[in-house]
Amino acid sequence: MRLNPAVSAATIAADITGYVNPFWADSTGGAIGFTVTTTGSAGTYGNPPATCDTTFILAVLDWSAKAAGMYPTFAQRRHTVLYTPKLPACGFAGVAHVGDGGSAWINGTSNRWPTIAHELGHTLALRHSDSRVQCPGQDGTFTQCHHGEYGDAYDVMGSASSGAAGPLSGAQLDALGLVPAGAMTTTTGGQVTLAPVGGLSGLRFLKFTAGGATYYVEYRAAVGRDADLGSTRRGCPQGVSGCSSTVVYQPGVLVRRVDAVGAGDPTYLLDADPSAGWFALRAGQAFTTADMSTTVRVVSTSTAGAVLSVTVVDTTPKTPFQQIVASPDLTGNRLGDV
């Protein structure tokens, strides 16, 4: 299999320098960036396989790291990117190690830099930004709802079939431990105003826990790195598997649920507006957690921000008050009489 691509190493280096690095720097407040240190042609690797299994994928990733003089990369805080012409046996646009360091393989996609940015996210130990839809209501567990892999096209760790790569969500930033100072609040009630995530500044995320899950609320307006929302940002709300048509992802207030917080755990974009559209809440609409303890109502939205009202009620089961009636001790001992 010949792996030196029609797209040159210099082109990939320019993608990383000109697009991927600024994207990650913007999304993390400058905490993460990628610098190209070595480029070159990978040469030839065997013959094209009939099937693309995990053993083959891992072998190619390791081979590419060795070709770059960076092996091993997995969990070593080193990163390599291999670009090849499309290999038909492998149905993915890209694949990568998931760990603190790793190698990424871009499989001939024309959507190069967003795919590179996504795969390098895996080499930072991030998993996918998925969707959770068709729940009993607005919220539910993995077994109660439909799991849509890559269904969160608002976030680079999901998948947008067209349009820009969306900035990292608050849930993914929190998994990395890189939420910028002043960007997240954990208020437990009252009113809060969130700036649009695409603006990359100000208070942008609300975090709270309910019913054993962690929730992240954010506002996506068609500004900055999210300027294509409502126009060209398209994806598959129910996941890419079996997706025959895409929809435009709209601006609005989003709610994500995380069942286990930490790098390596997926995030789930909830369909907070299941009756009228996909995901985004608009002014006058509200989201309530599955345990009914927390309600987030959207008071108003503008390009400058979203005003939210948060209500928390105590849903802890209470033991009903029982009246205790003393009966006379007929026997004179300390035991109950019958």
C-alpha positions as CSV (number, residue, x, y, z in Angstrom):
1,M,0.0,0.0,0.0
2,R,1.5,3.3,-1.1
3,L,0.9,5.9,1.6
4,N,2.7,9.0,0.3
5,P,-0.3,11.2,-0.6
6,A,-1.3,13.4,-3.5
7,V,-1.7,16.1,-0.8
8,S,1.8,17.1,0.1
9,A,3.4,17.1,3.6
10,A,3.7,20.9,3.2
11,T,0.0,21.2,2.7
12,I,-0.8,19.2,5.9
13,A,1.8,21.3,7.8
14,A,0.1,24.5,6.5
15,D,-3.3,23.1,7.7
16,I,-2.0,22.5,11.1
17,T,-0.2,25.8,11.4
18,G,-2.8,28.0,9.8
19,Y,-6.0,26.3,11.0
20,V,-5.7,23.5,13.6
21,N,-3.3,25.3,15.9
22,P,-5.4,28.6,16.0
23,F,-8.5,26.5,16.5
24,W,-7.2,24.7,19.6
25,A,-5.6,27.8,21.0
26,D,-8.9,29.7,20.7
27,S,-10.9,26.8,22.2
28,T,-8.7,26.4,25.2
29,G,-7.8,30.0,25.9
30,G,-4.2,29.5,24.7
31,A,-3.6,26.4,26.8
32,I,-3.2,24.0,23.9
33,G,-1.4,24.5,20.6
34,F,0.2,22.3,18.0
35,T,3.5,23.2,16.3
36,V,4.9,21.3,13.3
37,T,8.5,20.1,14.0
38,T,9.0,17.5,11.3
39,T,7.5,16.8,7.9
40,G,8.1,14.3,5.1
41,S,6.8,11.6,2.9
42,A,5.8,8.4,4.7
43,G,6.7,6.1,1.7
44,T,5.2,2.6,1.3
45,Y,3.4,0.3,3.7
46,G,2.5,-3.2,2.5
47,N,-0.5,-3.9,0.3
48,P,-4.1,-2.6,0.7
49,P,-6.1,-4.9,3.0
50,A,-9.4,-6.4,2.1
51,T,-10.8,-5.3,5.5
52,C,-9.8,-2.5,7.8
53,D,-9.6,-4.0,11.3
54,T,-8.1,-2.7,14.6
55,T,-4.9,-4.6,14.2
56,F,-4.2,-3.0,10.8
57,I,-5.2,0.5,12.0
58,L,-2.9,0.3,15.0
59,A,0.0,-1.0,12.9
60,V,-0.4,1.9,10.5
61,L,-0.4,4.4,13.3
62,D,2.7,2.9,14.8
63,W,4.4,2.7,11.4
64,S,3.7,6.4,10.7
65,A,5.1,7.4,14.1
66,K,8.3,5.5,13.4
67,A,8.5,7.1,9.9
68,A,8.4,10.5,11.6
69,G,11.0,9.5,14.2
70,M,8.5,10.0,17.0
71,Y,7.6,6.5,18.0
72,P,6.1,5.7,20.5
73,T,3.5,8.4,20.6
74,F,0.6,6.8,22.5
75,A,0.4,8.2,26.0
76,Q,3.8,9.9,25.5
77,R,2.5,13.5,24.9
78,R,3.8,13.3,21.3
79,H,1.6,13.7,18.3
80,T,1.9,12.7,14.6
81,V,-0.4,13.1,11.7
82,L,-0.5,10.8,8.6
83,Y,-2.4,11.8,5.5
84,T,-3.1,9.2,2.8
85,P,-5.2,8.9,-0.3
86,K,-8.6,7.4,0.4
87,L,-8.3,3.7,1.3
88,P,-11.6,2.2,0.4
89,A,-11.4,-0.7,2.9
90,C,-11.4,1.9,5.7
91,G,-14.7,3.7,5.9
92,F,-13.5,6.5,8.3
93,A,-12.4,10.0,7.5
94,G,-9.8,9.8,10.3
95,V,-8.7,7.7,13.2
96,A,-6.4,8.1,16.1
97,H,-5.1,6.8,19.4
98,V,-7.1,8.0,22.4
99,G,-4.7,9.0,25.1
100,D,-2.4,11.7,26.3
101,G,-0.4,11.6,23.1
102,G,-0.8,9.5,20.0
103,S,-0.8,9.3,16.2
104,A,-3.6,10.3,13.8
105,W,-4.4,9.0,10.4
106,I,-6.4,11.2,7.9
107,N,-7.9,8.9,5.3
108,G,-8.1,11.0,2.1
109,T,-10.9,13.3,3.2
110,S,-11.2,16.7,1.6
111,N,-12.5,18.1,4.9
112,R,-8.9,18.1,6.1
113,W,-8.3,20.6,8.9
114,P,-11.5,20.0,10.8
115,T,-10.7,16.2,10.7
116,I,-7.1,16.8,11.8
117,A,-8.4,19.0,14.7
118,H,-10.9,16.3,15.7
119,E,-8.3,13.4,15.6
120,L,-5.8,15.4,17.5
121,G,-8.5,15.9,20.1
122,H,-8.4,12.1,20.6
123,T,-4.7,12.3,21.1
124,L,-5.5,14.6,24.0
125,A,-7.6,11.8,25.5
126,L,-11.0,13.2,24.5
127,R,-13.7,10.9,23.3
128,H,-16.6,11.8,21.0
129,S,-19.2,14.5,21.4
130,D,-22.3,12.4,20.8
131,S,-26.1,13.0,20.9
132,R,-28.7,11.4,23.1
133,V,-32.1,11.6,21.5
134,Q,-35.5,9.9,21.5
135,C,-35.6,9.9,25.3
136,P,-38.8,9.5,27.3
137,G,-38.7,13.4,27.5
138,Q,-35.9,15.8,27.3
139,D,-33.4,13.7,29.3
140,G,-32.6,10.1,30.1
141,T,-30.0,7.4,30.6
142,F,-28.0,5.6,27.9
143,T,-30.5,2.7,27.9
144,Q,-33.6,4.9,27.8
145,C,-32.5,6.9,24.8
146,H,-31.0,6.6,21.3
147,H,-27.2,7.1,21.2
148,G,-26.1,9.1,18.2
149,E,-22.3,8.8,17.6
150,Y,-20.9,12.1,16.3
151,G,-24.4,13.6,16.6
152,D,-23.1,16.8,18.3
153,A,-22.1,19.0,15.3
154,Y,-21.7,22.0,17.5
155,D,-18.4,20.6,18.9
156,V,-15.3,19.6,17.0
157,M,-15.3,16.2,18.8
158,G,-18.7,15.5,17.1
159,S,-19.0,15.6,13.3
160,A,-20.2,18.4,11.0
161,S,-20.7,17.2,7.4
162,S,-20.3,20.7,6.2
163,G,-19.4,24.1,7.7
164,A,-16.9,25.0,10.4
165,A,-15.5,23.0,13.3
166,G,-17.3,24.2,16.3
167,P,-15.4,25.3,19.4
168,L,-15.0,22.8,22.3
169,S,-18.0,22.5,24.5
170,G,-17.8,23.3,28.2
171,A,-18.1,19.6,28.9
172,Q,-15.1,18.7,26.8
173,L,-13.1,21.6,28.3
174,D,-13.9,20.4,31.8
175,A,-12.8,16.9,30.9
176,L,-9.4,18.4,29.9
177,G,-9.3,20.5,33.1
178,L,-8.9,23.6,30.9
179,V,-12.0,25.7,31.4
180,P,-10.6,29.3,31.2
181,A,-10.9,31.4,34.4
182,G,-14.3,33.0,34.7
183,A,-15.8,30.9,31.8
184,M,-17.9,28.5,33.9
185,T,-20.3,28.9,36.8
186,T,-21.8,26.3,39.1
187,T,-24.7,28.4,40.3
188,T,-27.5,26.5,42.0
189,G,-30.4,28.9,41.3
190,G,-31.3,32.3,40.2
191,Q,-30.5,34.1,37.0
192,V,-27.4,33.8,34.9
193,T,-26.3,35.4,31.6
194,L,-24.1,33.3,29.3
195,A,-22.0,34.8,26.5
196,P,-21.9,32.9,23.2
197,V,-19.4,30.1,23.0
198,G,-18.2,31.3,19.5
199,G,-17.2,34.6,21.0
200,L,-14.5,32.8,23.0
201,S,-14.7,35.1,26.0
202,G,-16.7,35.8,29.1
203,L,-18.9,33.5,31.2
204,R,-20.0,30.8,28.7
205,F,-20.9,27.7,30.6
206,L,-23.2,26.6,33.4
207,K,-22.5,23.4,35.2
208,F,-24.6,21.5,37.7
209,T,-25.3,18.0,38.9
210,A,-28.7,16.2,39.3
211,G,-29.7,12.6,39.7
212,G,-26.1,11.4,39.6
213,A,-25.3,13.0,36.2
214,T,-23.5,16.2,35.4
215,Y,-25.0,18.8,33.1
216,Y,-23.5,21.6,31.1
217,V,-25.5,24.4,29.6
218,E,-24.1,26.8,27.0
219,Y,-25.3,29.3,24.4
220,R,-24.4,28.9,20.7
221,A,-25.1,32.1,18.7
222,A,-24.1,32.5,15.0
223,V,-21.0,34.5,15.9
224,G,-17.2,34.0,15.7
225,R,-16.3,30.4,15.2
226,D,-20.0,29.5,15.2
227,A,-20.9,32.0,12.6
228,D,-22.2,29.3,10.2
229,L,-24.9,28.0,12.6
230,G,-28.3,28.3,11.0
231,S,-26.7,28.4,7.6
232,T,-24.0,25.9,6.5
233,R,-23.3,23.9,9.7
234,R,-24.9,20.5,8.9
235,G,-24.8,17.2,10.7
236,C,-26.7,14.0,11.7
237,P,-28.6,14.6,14.9
238,Q,-29.2,10.8,15.4
239,G,-25.6,9.9,14.6
240,V,-23.7,9.3,11.4
241,S,-24.6,5.5,11.2
242,G,-27.3,5.2,8.7
243,C,-27.6,8.9,8.2
244,S,-29.1,9.5,4.7
245,S,-29.7,13.2,5.1
246,T,-28.3,16.0,7.2
247,V,-29.9,19.0,8.9
248,V,-28.8,22.5,9.6
249,Y,-27.7,23.0,13.3
250,Q,-29.4,26.0,14.7
251,P,-28.3,28.7,17.2
252,G,-29.7,28.4,20.7
253,V,-29.2,27.2,24.3
254,L,-27.8,23.7,24.5
255,V,-27.7,21.1,27.3
256,R,-25.2,18.3,27.5
257,R,-25.2,15.4,29.9
258,V,-22.1,13.5,31.1
259,D,-22.6,10.3,33.0
260,A,-18.9,10.2,34.1
261,V,-16.8,13.3,34.1
262,G,-13.2,13.0,32.9
263,A,-11.0,12.7,29.8
264,G,-11.9,9.6,27.9
265,D,-15.6,9.8,28.6
266,P,-18.1,10.8,25.9
267,T,-20.4,13.8,26.2
268,Y,-24.1,13.7,25.2
269,L,-26.0,16.5,23.6
270,L,-29.6,16.2,24.7
271,D,-32.5,16.9,22.5
272,A,-33.9,19.6,24.8
273,D,-36.5,20.6,22.3
274,P,-37.9,17.2,21.1
275,S,-41.3,18.6,20.0
276,A,-40.2,21.3,17.6
277,G,-36.6,20.7,16.4
278,W,-33.2,19.4,17.3
279,F,-31.4,20.3,20.5
280,A,-31.5,24.2,20.7
281,L,-33.7,25.9,23.2
282,R,-35.0,29.4,22.4
283,A,-36.5,32.2,24.4
284,G,-39.5,31.0,26.5
285,Q,-38.5,27.4,26.4
286,A,-37.1,25.3,29.4
287,F,-35.3,22.1,30.1
288,T,-35.9,19.9,33.2
289,T,-33.6,17.1,34.3
290,A,-34.9,13.6,34.4
291,D,-35.1,13.6,38.2
292,M,-37.2,16.8,38.0
293,S,-34.8,18.6,40.4
294,T,-33.5,21.3,38.1
295,T,-35.1,23.5,35.5
296,V,-33.3,25.9,33.2
297,R,-35.6,28.4,31.4
298,V,-34.4,30.6,28.6
299,V,-35.5,34.2,29.4
300,S,-34.1,35.9,26.3
301,T,-31.3,35.5,23.7
302,S,-29.4,37.9,21.5
303,T,-26.1,37.9,19.7
304,A,-24.6,39.2,22.9
305,G,-25.8,36.4,25.2
306,A,-28.6,34.3,26.7
307,V,-30.3,35.1,30.0
308,L,-31.3,32.0,31.9
309,S,-33.4,31.4,35.0
310,V,-32.3,28.3,37.0
311,T,-34.7,26.7,39.5
312,V,-33.6,23.9,41.9
313,V,-36.1,22.0,44.0
314,D,-35.3,19.4,46.7
315,T,-36.5,16.0,45.4
316,T,-35.0,14.0,48.2
317,P,-37.5,11.4,49.5
318,K,-39.0,12.4,52.8
319,T,-40.3,10.1,55.5
320,P,-43.8,11.1,56.4
321,F,-44.3,12.4,59.9
322,Q,-45.8,9.6,62.1
323,Q,-47.6,10.4,65.3
324,I,-46.3,8.4,68.2
325,V,-48.9,7.6,70.9
326,A,-47.7,6.4,74.3
327,S,-49.8,3.7,75.9
328,P,-49.9,3.1,79.7
329,D,-47.5,0.5,81.1
330,L,-49.8,-2.0,82.7
331,T,-47.3,-4.4,84.0
332,G,-44.8,-1.9,85.4
333,N,-41.8,-3.3,83.4
334,R,-39.9,-1.6,80.6
335,L,-41.3,-3.9,77.9
336,G,-44.1,-3.2,75.5
337,D,-47.4,-4.6,76.6
338,V,-49.6,-6.6,74.2
